[in-house]
Amino acid sequence: MTTRFTPQGIAEMQQLTKEYASFSRSRSGLGNVLGGVVGLLVFGAVWLLGQGPAAAAITVGLTSVWLVGKELIRQRVYRCFGQAREVWTGAPQRGHRILVLLFTLLLCGFAVVIVAGGWLARPIGWPYLLFCLATPVIAWRYLYTTHELSMGFGLLFMCAVTVSGHMPELLGLLIVPAYAAAMIPLGLHEHRQFRVLATRLLIKNAVRA
């Protein structure tokens, strides 16, 4: 059966497509859930193990799992109707650019302190320098939302601290589970939104067939 396109039907389909594309950038769904779980696991591991190779390995490993896993989830779970890239303009894009720029300036300043202060003469200085250099690149390319930026910054900093053989201060350590606790319900809510959206898209495609 073939149906005629009406202005109302076209507008609805455009809105559905826009919502579908939002899962390529501004909504992560289960990727946020993964980030929350990883944040809680990292917090627990560092809290229980303190400083040492085991805490460093767990922190770096789980952080890598989140950074790679959330992008795989985007591709495998939220691209089931094909590729659709969100057109990012206006306030969301400006907000992201401002936040990442602030992070970048802060980290560049920290990198200058590390080099000028002679930190690189000791092995512990290199993890911090790598953190300063890698975090802006990761943030610009893979951390799209405020939650992802905050969680990513916290986890990457904890990687630098634990790899250098130190224990994060309590305040810095608590940032990770605080954002983790917020990301899990947010991700579940976004995933439920996608399931509703997917049902509507299936119905639309069935009607058009």
Buried (B, 14 or more C-beta within 10 A) or exposed (E): EEEEEEEEBEEEBEEBBEBBBBBBBBBBBBBBBBBBBBBBBBBEBBBEBEBEEBBBBBBBEBBEBBBEBBBEBBEEBBBEBEEBEBEBEEEBBEEBEEBBEEBBEBBEEBBEEBEEEEBEEEEBBBBBBBBBEBBBEBBBEEBBBEBBBBBBBBBBBBBBBBBBBBBBEEEEBBBBBBBBBBBBEBBBEBBEBBEEBBEBBEEBEEEEE
